[in-house]
Amino acid sequence: HDADMKYDLILSSPKKFDDELHHSSHFMNFSNEENSDTFSTDREDRFS
């Protein structure tokens, strides 16, 4: 962390809650799981 760090701000209306920009990484992780050969039921449940 640097107290003198420079950054830009743009004032605008907030995105909708379900906007793609809010969950793009989550969606990509989900889609990668869906395309893989390993399904969630095939994974070891370490909490059982």
mmCIF file of the C-alpha atoms, coordinates in Angstrom:
data_MODEL
# 
_entry.id   MODEL 
# 
loop_
_atom_site.group_PDB 
_atom_site.id 
_atom_site.type_symbol 
_atom_site.label_atom_id 
_atom_site.label_alt_id 
_atom_site.label_comp_id 
_atom_site.label_asym_id 
_atom_site.label_entity_id 
_atom_site.label_seq_id 
_atom_site.pdbx_PDB_ins_code 
_atom_site.Cartn_x 
_atom_site.Cartn_y 
_atom_site.Cartn_z 
_atom_site.occupancy 
_atom_site.B_iso_or_equiv 
_atom_site.pdbx_formal_charge 
_atom_site.auth_seq_id 
_atom_site.auth_comp_id 
_atom_site.auth_asym_id 
_atom_site.auth_atom_id 
_atom_site.pdbx_PDB_model_num 
ATOM 1  C CA . HIS A 1 1  ? 0.000   0.000   0.000   1.00 0.00 ? 1  HIS A CA 1 
ATOM 2  C CA . ASP A 1 2  ? 1.303   3.451   -0.937  1.00 0.00 ? 2  ASP A CA 1 
ATOM 3  C CA . ALA A 1 3  ? -0.365  6.598   0.425   1.00 0.00 ? 3  ALA A CA 1 
ATOM 4  C CA . ASP A 1 4  ? 0.847   8.558   -2.631  1.00 0.00 ? 4  ASP A CA 1 
ATOM 5  C CA . MET A 1 5  ? -0.586  6.084   -5.133  1.00 0.00 ? 5  MET A CA 1 
ATOM 6  C CA . LYS A 1 6  ? -2.354  7.762   -8.085  1.00 0.00 ? 6  LYS A CA 1 
ATOM 7  C CA . TYR A 1 7  ? -5.661  6.484   -9.463  1.00 0.00 ? 7  TYR A CA 1 
ATOM 8  C CA . ASP A 1 8  ? -8.545  7.702   -11.626 1.00 0.00 ? 8  ASP A CA 1 
ATOM 9  C CA . LEU A 1 9  ? -12.216 7.910   -10.729 1.00 0.00 ? 9  LEU A CA 1 
ATOM 10 C CA . ILE A 1 10 ? -15.116 8.276   -13.118 1.00 0.00 ? 10 ILE A CA 1 
ATOM 11 C CA . LEU A 1 11 ? -18.487 9.406   -11.814 1.00 0.00 ? 11 LEU A CA 1 
ATOM 12 C CA . SER A 1 12 ? -21.347 7.485   -13.376 1.00 0.00 ? 12 SER A CA 1 
ATOM 13 C CA . SER A 1 13 ? -24.438 5.493   -12.553 1.00 0.00 ? 13 SER A CA 1 
ATOM 14 C CA . PRO A 1 14 ? -23.756 2.151   -10.872 1.00 0.00 ? 14 PRO A CA 1 
ATOM 15 C CA . LYS A 1 15 ? -24.129 -1.058  -12.844 1.00 0.00 ? 15 LYS A CA 1 
ATOM 16 C CA . LYS A 1 16 ? -27.149 -3.267  -12.218 1.00 0.00 ? 16 LYS A CA 1 
ATOM 17 C CA . PHE A 1 17 ? -26.678 -5.898  -9.513  1.00 0.00 ? 17 PHE A CA 1 
ATOM 18 C CA . ASP A 1 18 ? -26.777 -8.736  -12.052 1.00 0.00 ? 18 ASP A CA 1 
ATOM 19 C CA . ASP A 1 19 ? -24.527 -6.985  -14.575 1.00 0.00 ? 19 ASP A CA 1 
ATOM 20 C CA . GLU A 1 20 ? -22.024 -9.271  -16.290 1.00 0.00 ? 20 GLU A CA 1 
ATOM 21 C CA . LEU A 1 21 ? -19.102 -7.151  -15.082 1.00 0.00 ? 21 LEU A CA 1 
ATOM 22 C CA . HIS A 1 22 ? -19.917 -8.017  -11.464 1.00 0.00 ? 22 HIS A CA 1 
ATOM 23 C CA . HIS A 1 23 ? -19.709 -11.760 -11.930 1.00 0.00 ? 23 HIS A CA 1 
ATOM 24 C CA . SER A 1 24 ? -17.578 -12.397 -15.003 1.00 0.00 ? 24 SER A CA 1 
ATOM 25 C CA . SER A 1 25 ? -14.836 -14.265 -13.127 1.00 0.00 ? 25 SER A CA 1 
ATOM 26 C CA . HIS A 1 26 ? -17.394 -16.350 -11.218 1.00 0.00 ? 26 HIS A CA 1 
ATOM 27 C CA . PHE A 1 27 ? -19.155 -17.199 -14.472 1.00 0.00 ? 27 PHE A CA 1 
ATOM 28 C CA . MET A 1 28 ? -15.868 -18.188 -16.122 1.00 0.00 ? 28 MET A CA 1 
ATOM 29 C CA . ASN A 1 29 ? -15.021 -20.489 -13.210 1.00 0.00 ? 29 ASN A CA 1 
ATOM 30 C CA . PHE A 1 30 ? -18.476 -22.053 -13.408 1.00 0.00 ? 30 PHE A CA 1 
ATOM 31 C CA . SER A 1 31 ? -18.270 -22.550 -17.166 1.00 0.00 ? 31 SER A CA 1 
ATOM 32 C CA . ASN A 1 32 ? -14.801 -24.107 -16.855 1.00 0.00 ? 32 ASN A CA 1 
ATOM 33 C CA . GLU A 1 33 ? -16.153 -26.602 -14.311 1.00 0.00 ? 33 GLU A CA 1 
ATOM 34 C CA . GLU A 1 34 ? -19.061 -27.429 -16.576 1.00 0.00 ? 34 GLU A CA 1 
ATOM 35 C CA . ASN A 1 35 ? -16.722 -28.174 -19.485 1.00 0.00 ? 35 ASN A CA 1 
ATOM 36 C CA . SER A 1 36 ? -14.304 -30.289 -17.476 1.00 0.00 ? 36 SER A CA 1 
ATOM 37 C CA . ASP A 1 37 ? -14.457 -34.063 -17.177 1.00 0.00 ? 37 ASP A CA 1 
ATOM 38 C CA . THR A 1 38 ? -14.677 -33.874 -13.385 1.00 0.00 ? 38 THR A CA 1 
ATOM 39 C CA . PHE A 1 39 ? -18.070 -33.076 -11.918 1.00 0.00 ? 39 PHE A CA 1 
ATOM 40 C CA . SER A 1 40 ? -18.645 -31.755 -8.419  1.00 0.00 ? 40 SER A CA 1 
ATOM 41 C CA . THR A 1 41 ? -20.137 -35.109 -7.371  1.00 0.00 ? 41 THR A CA 1 
ATOM 42 C CA . ASP A 1 42 ? -16.883 -36.812 -8.360  1.00 0.00 ? 42 ASP A CA 1 
ATOM 43 C CA . ARG A 1 43 ? -14.803 -34.670 -6.028  1.00 0.00 ? 43 ARG A CA 1 
ATOM 44 C CA . GLU A 1 44 ? -13.849 -35.700 -2.537  1.00 0.00 ? 44 GLU A CA 1 
ATOM 45 C CA . ASP A 1 45 ? -15.969 -34.119 0.193   1.00 0.00 ? 45 ASP A CA 1 
ATOM 46 C CA . ARG A 1 46 ? -13.435 -33.231 2.868   1.00 0.00 ? 46 ARG A CA 1 
ATOM 47 C CA . PHE A 1 47 ? -16.123 -32.045 5.299   1.00 0.00 ? 47 PHE A CA 1 
ATOM 48 C CA . SER A 1 48 ? -18.096 -35.298 5.448   1.00 0.00 ? 48 SER A CA 1 
# 
